[in-house]
Amino acid sequence: MIKVLEIETVGLKQKFFKSPWLFSNQIIHKSDNELNNDKVSLVQIKGTKKVGVYCKNSLISIRFLPDSLFEKIENGFIKKDQFIDVIFNHLVNLKKAKSKFNFTNKEAFRLSHGDNDGLPAIAIDDYQSVLVLQSSSQAGEYILPYVIDALKQIDERSIFERSTGQIRKLENLPERTRWIREPLNKDQNFEINCLFSSLNMTFFLNKAQKTGLFLDQRNNLTYLANIIKNYNINSCLDICSYAGSWSSIAANSGVENLTLIDQDSWALNLAKRNILANAKGNTTIETLHGDMFEHMQGLIKNEKKFDLIIADPPAFAKSKKHIHEAKRAYSRMAKLASKLLSENGLLIVCSCSRNIKDSEFLESVSLGLEEGNWVFIHKGEQSPCHTHLAHPDSSEYLKCYFLNNRIL
């Protein structure tokens, strides 16, 4: 049996329960002796049907779970099997909902986008041959065993956990990378092959960034594939290339001269492999290992020009205290990229920093652009499988702009 405590809020109106969480100053906290050793418990919001995970030591103190849990609570307890059954049904319904996004049957997608999908701090990516999950907070750690049990009941596929990254460090949680359910084929290594945005992509579970591929860029990759034929593009610069999804789209569209920049030499080799697997033409690939800003300055010094530039860096603003520094970095990135872009070239700039507002990112990029007739071609978006809630919050984290330096 799992105990469910009743908890009171501080004068909140019903509208606040549309958010996937409540903050520390919005509730009346429980005493330590009512909680487990991590000061965590399941709770029900008094006077409502809202159930969530309460973490006393976190700024986000309550993260809500599926509403169907409420009906399973009896006298302040819920049976473990019932809890797992609710999560099982929730995962099945999530898969049905996300199958409506017109992905192919064999395409990789995000099954759970954490709090926005009712599974606090639990991301699950479905790569068809394997499920990869990540827990990013104490709330995620609490429900993780039940999520795993539910996943094991759905099918027999292998399950891999990659709980790493900056958010876990902020939560004082150790990194964890492991097989939860090993492949049936014991000879299978960590190599994963999947279909993603019309591309045949490969990555390795034990060396991946986050949960493998950045599936949130799906729609933006598709948009590039659709418009690239409208531009005279012979060369491409891919900044922070990682597994090479952007460059693979370019190569698949016939772009033959590709230059990649990344701080991870292993990722550069992976990107080359993915590009060649998707290329349609005699592709040449130059890789530059190291700091993006240093390499961009070197390319400017050598008077290099590119018809297509993609700048898709990791999050510059890890927390709110880094916002000012991050805005300067985005301006600098845009300035250097604009100097490298050919006339009438296409520039794509991205930010995955949750702490940077869209308006702040756009302003930072605009300040960095060199003289020219800059036109916004398209505003990108995160893939719908990375659920964006229908009210103002931080769930729309991915910013992506397509710009053109147009000749008038």
SEVO-528686 format. One line per 2 residues: number of its first residue (from 1); their letters; for each residue x, y, z of C-alpha. Coordinates in nm, 4 decimals, m for minus. Layout:
N
NUM	a	X:Y:Z ~ ...
***
This chain:
408
1	mi	0.0000:0.0000:0.0000 ~ 0.1156:0.3532:m0.0783
3	kv	0.0162:0.6295:0.1599 ~ m0.1464:0.9402:0.0100
5	le	m0.1355:1.2502:0.2294 ~ m0.3880:1.5317:0.2061
7	ie	m0.2238:1.8697:0.1537 ~ m0.3621:2.2219:0.1560
9	tv	m0.2820:2.5109:m0.0747 ~ m0.2419:2.8774:0.0175
11	gl	m0.5631:3.0311:m0.1162 ~ m0.5203:2.9086:m0.4733
13	kq	m0.8046:2.9336:m0.7216 ~ m0.8983:2.6508:m0.9586
15	kf	m0.7067:2.8106:m1.2494 ~ m0.3759:2.7292:m1.0832
17	fk	m0.4448:2.3583:m1.1183 ~ m0.4189:2.3813:m1.4971
19	sp	m0.0421:2.3959:m1.4522 ~ 0.1398:2.0614:m1.4114
21	wl	0.2834:2.1683:m1.0751 ~ 0.2657:2.3872:m0.7643
23	fs	0.5538:2.5808:m0.6130 ~ 0.6809:2.5744:m0.2566
25	nq	0.5096:2.9010:m0.1587 ~ 0.1695:2.7803:m0.2832
27	ii	0.1150:2.5022:m0.0296 ~ 0.1136:2.4314:0.3430
29	hk	0.4012:2.1899:0.3940 ~ 0.3804:1.8542:0.5713
31	sd	0.5990:1.7629:0.8687 ~ 0.9081:1.5488:0.8063
33	ne	0.7809:1.2565:1.0101 ~ 0.4954:1.2066:0.7605
35	ln	0.7368:1.1678:0.4670 ~ 0.9936:0.9120:0.3531
37	nd	1.3691:0.9554:0.3955 ~ 1.3848:1.1760:0.0850
39	kv	1.0986:1.3895:0.2229 ~ 0.8709:1.2780:m0.0614
41	sl	0.5144:1.1467:m0.0657 ~ 0.2075:1.1027:m0.2810
43	vq	m0.0463:1.3745:m0.1966 ~ m0.4011:1.4749:m0.2777
45	ik	m0.4857:1.8454:m0.2931 ~ m0.7560:1.9057:m0.0329
47	gt	m1.0954:1.9775:m0.1863 ~ m0.9920:1.8660:m0.5369
49	kk	m0.9304:1.5464:m0.7332 ~ m0.5707:1.6449:m0.8051
51	vg	m0.3041:1.3902:m0.7023 ~ 0.0696:1.4455:m0.7262
53	vy	0.4186:1.3811:m0.5972 ~ 0.5168:1.6103:m0.3103
55	ck	0.8890:1.6899:m0.2707 ~ 0.9388:1.9068:0.0347
57	ns	1.2927:2.0163:m0.0518 ~ 1.2176:2.1223:m0.4108
59	li	1.1130:2.4658:m0.5364 ~ 0.8531:2.2844:m0.7464
61	si	0.6937:2.1109:m0.4496 ~ 0.4059:1.9220:m0.6138
63	rf	0.4069:1.7679:m0.9604 ~ 0.0687:1.6365:m1.0718
65	lp	m0.0037:1.2804:m1.1820 ~ m0.2898:1.1537:m1.4045
67	ds	m0.6307:1.2541:m1.2662 ~ m0.7495:0.8921:m1.2843
69	lf	m0.5450:0.8163:m0.9725 ~ m0.7980:0.9935:m0.7524
71	ek	m1.0593:0.7210:m0.8013 ~ m0.8156:0.4558:m0.6723
73	ie	m0.7503:0.6210:m0.3355 ~ m0.9253:0.4599:m0.0383
75	ng	m0.8894:0.5936:0.3168 ~ m0.5652:0.7714:0.2320
77	fi	m0.3983:0.4775:0.0567 ~ m0.3603:0.3371:m0.2938
79	kk	m0.2566:m0.0184:m0.3726 ~ 0.0748:m0.0543:m0.5545
81	dq	m0.0817:m0.2680:m0.8272 ~ m0.3523:m0.0073:m0.8835
83	fi	m0.0916:0.2682:m0.9086 ~ 0.1004:0.0695:m1.1700
85	dv	m0.2235:m0.0091:m1.3549 ~ m0.3098:0.3626:m1.3762
87	if	0.0361:0.4405:m1.5184 ~ 0.0046:0.1471:m1.7618
89	nh	m0.3274:0.2761:m1.8971 ~ m0.1896:0.6294:m1.9100
91	lv	0.1084:0.5176:m2.1208 ~ m0.1215:0.3248:m2.3565
93	nl	m0.3387:0.6347:m2.3993 ~ m0.0313:0.8548:m2.4561
95	kk	0.0824:0.6271:m2.7378 ~ m0.2628:0.6384:m2.8986
97	ak	m0.2703:1.0182:m2.8726 ~ 0.0749:1.0635:m3.0230
99	sk	0.0071:0.8188:m3.3052 ~ m0.2273:1.0868:m3.4433
101	fn	0.0683:1.3166:m3.5220 ~ 0.1216:1.1493:m3.8593
103	ft	0.4482:0.9775:m3.7709 ~ 0.5216:0.6601:m3.9611
105	nk	0.4777:0.3275:m3.7824 ~ 0.8533:0.2815:m3.7588
107	ea	0.9509:0.6366:m3.6651 ~ 1.1058:0.7412:m3.3345
109	fr	0.8967:0.9696:m3.1122 ~ 0.8686:1.0923:m2.7536
111	ls	0.6178:0.8856:m2.5607 ~ 0.6324:1.0867:m2.2383
113	hg	0.7388:1.4490:m2.2120 ~ 0.7509:1.4522:m1.8334
115	dn	0.5162:1.6782:m1.6376 ~ 0.3336:1.7919:m1.9520
117	dg	0.2302:1.4324:m2.0162 ~ 0.1315:1.3516:m1.6572
119	lp	0.4477:1.1621:m1.5613 ~ 0.6505:1.4065:m1.3502
121	ai	1.0116:1.4463:m1.4651 ~ 0.9996:1.1222:m1.6676
123	ai	1.0947:1.1443:m2.0360 ~ 1.0494:0.8317:m2.2478
125	dd	1.1657:0.8139:m2.6091 ~ 1.0407:0.5290:m2.8259
127	yq	1.3036:0.4264:m3.0815 ~ 1.0950:0.1238:m3.1880
129	sv	1.3688:m0.1281:m3.1036 ~ 1.4236:0.0173:m2.7548
131	lv	1.2624:0.2520:m2.5043 ~ 1.4970:0.5087:m2.3515
133	lq	1.3867:0.6843:m2.0347 ~ 1.5241:0.9628:m1.8183
135	ss	1.4391:1.0759:m1.4660 ~ 1.5342:1.4383:m1.3987
137	sq	1.4127:1.5146:m1.0454 ~ 1.3334:1.3663:m0.7063
139	ag	0.9690:1.3328:m0.8153 ~ 1.0832:1.1296:m1.1129
141	ey	1.2924:0.9087:m0.8874 ~ 0.9857:0.8411:m0.6731
143	il	0.7604:0.7196:m0.9550 ~ 1.0339:0.5609:m1.1685
145	py	0.9961:0.2041:m1.0296 ~ 0.6215:0.2109:m1.0992
147	vi	0.6756:0.3517:m1.4514 ~ 0.9265:0.0743:m1.5217
149	da	0.6829:m0.1928:m1.4021 ~ 0.4134:m0.0446:m1.6273
151	lk	0.6445:m0.0342:m1.9303 ~ 0.7400:m0.3975:m1.8781
153	qi	0.3718:m0.4930:m1.8976 ~ 0.3195:m0.3165:m2.2320
155	de	0.5571:m0.5288:m2.4415 ~ 0.8838:m0.7245:m2.4360
157	rs	1.1124:m0.4573:m2.5787 ~ 1.4403:m0.3638:m2.4157
159	if	1.4451:m0.0608:m2.1859 ~ 1.7464:0.1613:m2.1284
161	er	1.7807:0.4373:m1.8699 ~ 1.9923:0.7446:m1.9338
163	st	1.9332:0.9709:m1.6342 ~ 2.2088:1.2263:m1.6781
165	gq	2.2514:1.5998:m1.7265 ~ 2.2498:1.9395:m1.5637
167	ir	1.9005:1.9171:m1.4127 ~ 1.9940:1.6101:m1.2077
169	kl	2.2998:1.7945:m1.0801 ~ 2.0807:2.0839:m0.9678
171	en	1.8604:1.8299:m0.7860 ~ 2.1716:1.6707:m0.6237
173	lp	2.0951:1.3389:m0.7916 ~ 2.3685:1.1054:m0.9199
175	er	2.3892:1.0226:m1.2893 ~ 2.2689:0.6758:m1.3870
177	tr	2.3098:0.4887:m1.7158 ~ 2.1958:0.1265:m1.7308
179	wi	1.9942:m0.1443:m1.8993 ~ 1.6631:m0.1907:m1.7202
181	re	1.5599:m0.4718:m1.9510 ~ 1.8394:m0.6035:m2.1699
183	pl	1.7825:m0.6910:m2.5368 ~ 1.6617:m1.0433:m2.6095
185	nk	1.9620:m1.0709:m2.8392 ~ 2.2497:m1.0755:m2.5910
187	dq	2.4969:m0.9984:m2.8714 ~ 2.3326:m0.6619:m2.9410
189	nf	2.5536:m0.3702:m2.8437 ~ 2.4513:m0.0142:m2.7651
191	ei	2.4013:0.0793:m3.1311 ~ 2.0496:0.1954:m3.2202
193	nc	1.9214:0.2482:m3.5750 ~ 1.5954:0.4309:m3.6286
195	lf	1.3871:0.6359:m3.8690 ~ 1.3580:1.0036:m3.7808
197	ss	1.2117:1.2796:m3.9991 ~ 1.2669:1.0761:m4.3195
199	ln	1.6271:1.0043:m4.2146 ~ 1.7952:0.6754:m4.1316
201	mt	1.9802:0.7670:m3.8114 ~ 2.2209:0.5853:m3.5817
203	ff	2.3303:0.6641:m3.2269 ~ 2.4779:0.4759:m2.9317
205	ln	2.2950:0.4483:m2.5997 ~ 2.6111:0.4574:m2.3888
207	ka	2.7500:0.7712:m2.5553 ~ 2.4378:0.9638:m2.6444
209	qk	2.3424:1.3155:m2.5440 ~ 2.0272:1.3170:m2.3280
211	tg	1.8045:1.0285:m2.4417 ~ 1.9627:0.9744:m2.7841
213	lf	1.8486:1.2001:m3.0681 ~ 1.6921:1.5457:m3.0395
215	ld	1.3474:1.4365:m3.1518 ~ 1.2039:1.7782:m3.0682
217	qr	1.3536:1.9146:m3.3943 ~ 1.1405:1.6846:m3.6126
219	nn	0.9123:1.9537:m3.7613 ~ 1.2024:2.1914:m3.8213
221	lt	1.4054:1.9276:m4.0015 ~ 1.1020:1.8499:m4.2162
223	yl	1.0567:2.2182:m4.2978 ~ 1.4205:2.2469:m4.4077
225	an	1.3812:1.9386:m4.6273 ~ 1.0790:2.1001:m4.7931
227	ii	1.2340:2.4421:m4.8671 ~ 1.6007:2.3683:m4.9299
229	kn	1.5288:2.2960:m5.2962 ~ 1.4110:2.6563:m5.3343
231	yn	1.7573:2.7932:m5.2544 ~ 2.0845:2.7595:m5.4416
233	in	2.2687:2.5736:m5.1670 ~ 2.6021:2.4088:m5.2393
235	sc	2.7666:2.4372:m4.8978 ~ 2.6497:2.3970:m4.5385
237	ld	2.7975:2.4824:m4.1979 ~ 2.6485:2.2818:m3.9093
239	ic	2.7397:2.4375:m3.5722 ~ 2.7073:2.2018:m3.2729
241	sy	2.6250:1.9190:m3.5106 ~ 2.6034:1.6281:m3.2602
243	ag	2.4606:1.3269:m3.4516 ~ 2.4291:1.5267:m3.7754
245	sw	2.0513:1.5407:m3.8246 ~ 2.0553:1.8876:m3.9851
247	ss	2.3500:1.8013:m4.2121 ~ 2.1875:1.4704:m4.3034
249	ia	1.8813:1.6608:m4.4268 ~ 2.1104:1.8841:m4.6334
251	an	2.3035:1.5888:m4.7766 ~ 1.9785:1.4053:m4.8507
253	sg	1.8715:1.7129:m5.0484 ~ 2.1879:1.7048:m5.2591
255	ve	2.4145:1.9503:m5.0743 ~ 2.7654:1.8148:m5.1289
257	nl	3.0010:2.0371:m4.9244 ~ 2.9469:2.0083:m4.5495
259	tl	3.1441:2.1525:m4.2575 ~ 3.0630:2.0419:m3.9025
261	id	3.1662:2.1944:m3.5678 ~ 3.1313:2.0125:m3.2363
263	qd	3.3167:1.9849:m2.9052 ~ 3.2766:1.6059:m2.9075
265	sw	3.5096:1.4299:m3.1512 ~ 3.3168:1.1053:m3.1123
267	al	2.9922:1.2841:m3.2087 ~ 3.1603:1.4245:m3.5200
269	nl	3.2451:1.0730:m3.6371 ~ 2.8878:0.9635:m3.5654
271	ak	2.7563:1.2603:m3.7651 ~ 2.9753:1.1689:m4.0620
273	rn	2.8326:0.8176:m4.0553 ~ 2.4740:0.9458:m4.0501
275	il	2.5371:1.2003:m4.3262 ~ 2.6874:0.9415:m4.5590
277	an	2.3990:0.7040:m4.4864 ~ 2.1504:0.9672:m4.6062
279	ak	2.3487:1.1541:m4.8733 ~ 2.2374:1.1810:m5.2347
281	gn	2.5493:1.2950:m5.4129 ~ 2.9275:1.3064:m5.3855
283	tt	2.9441:1.4459:m5.0332 ~ 3.2581:1.5943:m4.8816
285	ie	3.2648:1.6430:m4.5048 ~ 3.5045:1.8579:m4.3042
287	tl	3.4898:1.8271:m3.9257 ~ 3.6169:2.0893:m3.6815
289	hg	3.6602:1.9690:m3.3241 ~ 3.6500:2.2266:m3.0452
291	dm	3.4938:2.5568:m2.9411 ~ 3.2284:2.6843:m3.1817
293	fe	3.3226:3.0504:m3.1435 ~ 3.6929:2.9891:m3.2052
295	hm	3.6243:2.7840:m3.5171 ~ 3.3754:3.0387:m3.6528
297	qg	3.6343:3.3143:m3.6077 ~ 3.8883:3.0971:m3.7886
299	li	3.6510:3.0418:m4.0802 ~ 3.5886:3.4175:m4.1036
301	kn	3.9641:3.4805:m4.1057 ~ 3.9969:3.2349:m4.3937
303	ek	3.7129:3.4169:m4.5766 ~ 3.4898:3.1109:m4.5880
305	kf	3.1274:3.1465:m4.6961 ~ 2.8371:2.9023:m4.6683
307	dl	2.4989:2.8969:m4.8402 ~ 2.3297:2.7299:m4.5404
309	ii	2.4263:2.7686:m4.1747 ~ 2.2610:2.5902:m3.8830
311	ad	2.3452:2.7030:m3.5286 ~ 2.1795:2.4632:m3.2822
313	pp	2.3835:2.4897:m2.9603 ~ 2.3167:2.3277:m2.6231
315	af	2.1318:2.5385:m2.3663 ~ 2.3346:2.8509:m2.2865
317	ak	2.1113:2.9403:m1.9889 ~ 2.1226:2.6477:m1.7452
319	sk	1.9428:2.8613:m1.4875 ~ 1.7919:3.2095:m1.4598
321	kh	2.1176:3.3539:m1.3284 ~ 2.2765:3.2730:m1.6658
323	ih	2.0190:3.4588:m1.8778 ~ 2.2256:3.7755:m1.9362
325	ea	2.5340:3.5742:m2.0282 ~ 2.3277:3.3508:m2.2569
327	kr	2.1751:3.6455:m2.4432 ~ 2.5261:3.7792:m2.5161
329	ay	2.6290:3.4346:m2.6420 ~ 2.3313:3.4140:m2.8795
331	sr	2.4129:3.7607:m3.0156 ~ 2.7754:3.6626:m3.0672
333	ma	2.6726:3.3368:m3.2352 ~ 2.4396:3.5221:m3.4734
335	kl	2.7030:3.7861:m3.5524 ~ 2.9708:3.5324:m3.6447
337	as	2.7251:3.3168:m3.8395 ~ 2.5970:3.6152:m4.0376
339	kl	2.9537:3.6998:m4.1421 ~ 2.9941:3.3476:m4.2767
341	ls	2.6673:3.3376:m4.4711 ~ 2.6651:3.3834:m4.8469
343	en	2.4427:3.6470:m5.0059 ~ 2.0877:3.5163:m5.0269
345	gl	2.1907:3.2376:m4.7898 ~ 1.9761:3.0592:m4.5327
347	li	2.0523:3.0872:m4.1602 ~ 1.8834:2.8685:m3.8959
349	vc	1.9307:2.9636:m3.5303 ~ 1.7991:2.7610:m3.2372
351	sc	1.7765:2.7735:m2.8597 ~ 1.6683:2.4968:m2.6223
353	sr	1.7152:2.7144:m2.3109 ~ 1.3918:2.7025:m2.1092
355	ni	1.4976:3.0108:m1.9148 ~ 1.5212:3.2287:m2.2274
357	kd	1.1921:3.3713:m2.3510 ~ 1.1223:3.3597:m2.7228
359	se	1.1239:3.7411:m2.7416 ~ 1.4604:3.7541:m2.5636
361	fl	1.6126:3.5003:m2.7995 ~ 1.4811:3.6803:m3.1054
363	es	1.6109:4.0143:m2.9774 ~ 1.9539:3.8639:m2.9042
365	vs	1.9782:3.7133:m3.2527 ~ 1.8624:4.0371:m3.4185
367	lg	2.1230:4.2413:m3.2312 ~ 2.3950:4.0099:m3.3582
369	le	2.3066:4.0118:m3.7266 ~ 2.5487:4.1997:m3.9493
371	eg	2.4306:4.4540:m4.2047 ~ 2.2045:4.3133:m4.4699
373	nw	1.8442:4.2662:m4.5683 ~ 1.7479:4.0054:m4.3112
375	vf	1.4086:3.8428:m4.3505 ~ 1.2404:3.5912:m4.1216
377	ih	1.1342:3.2963:m4.3366 ~ 0.9830:3.0708:m4.0739
379	kg	0.9392:3.0289:m3.7018 ~ 1.0024:2.6674:m3.6032
381	eq	0.8476:2.4676:m3.3224 ~ 0.9092:2.1654:m3.1081
383	sp	0.7653:1.8380:m3.2331 ~ 0.4102:1.7823:m3.1017
385	ch	0.5275:1.4650:m2.9285 ~ 0.7141:1.7038:m2.6950
387	th	0.3840:1.8125:m2.5466 ~ 0.3143:2.1853:m2.5291
389	la	0.0364:2.2671:m2.2842 ~ m0.2408:2.5028:m2.3947
391	hp	m0.1637:2.7836:m2.1505 ~ 0.1324:3.0184:m2.0932
393	ds	0.4178:2.8389:m1.9225 ~ 0.7663:2.7072:m1.9908
395	se	0.6531:2.4066:m2.1940 ~ 0.7311:2.5856:m2.5231
397	yl	1.1055:2.5742:m2.4683 ~ 1.2432:2.5223:m2.8211
399	kc	1.3059:2.8324:m3.0311 ~ 1.3986:2.7989:m3.3980
401	yf	1.4133:3.0718:m3.6625 ~ 1.4852:3.0453:m4.0339
403	ln	1.6362:3.3664:m4.1736 ~ 1.7395:3.4794:m4.5192
405	nr	1.9963:3.7453:m4.6091 ~ 1.8072:3.8601:m4.9135
407	il	1.9542:4.0530:m5.2071 ~ 1.7367:4.3538:m5.2976
***
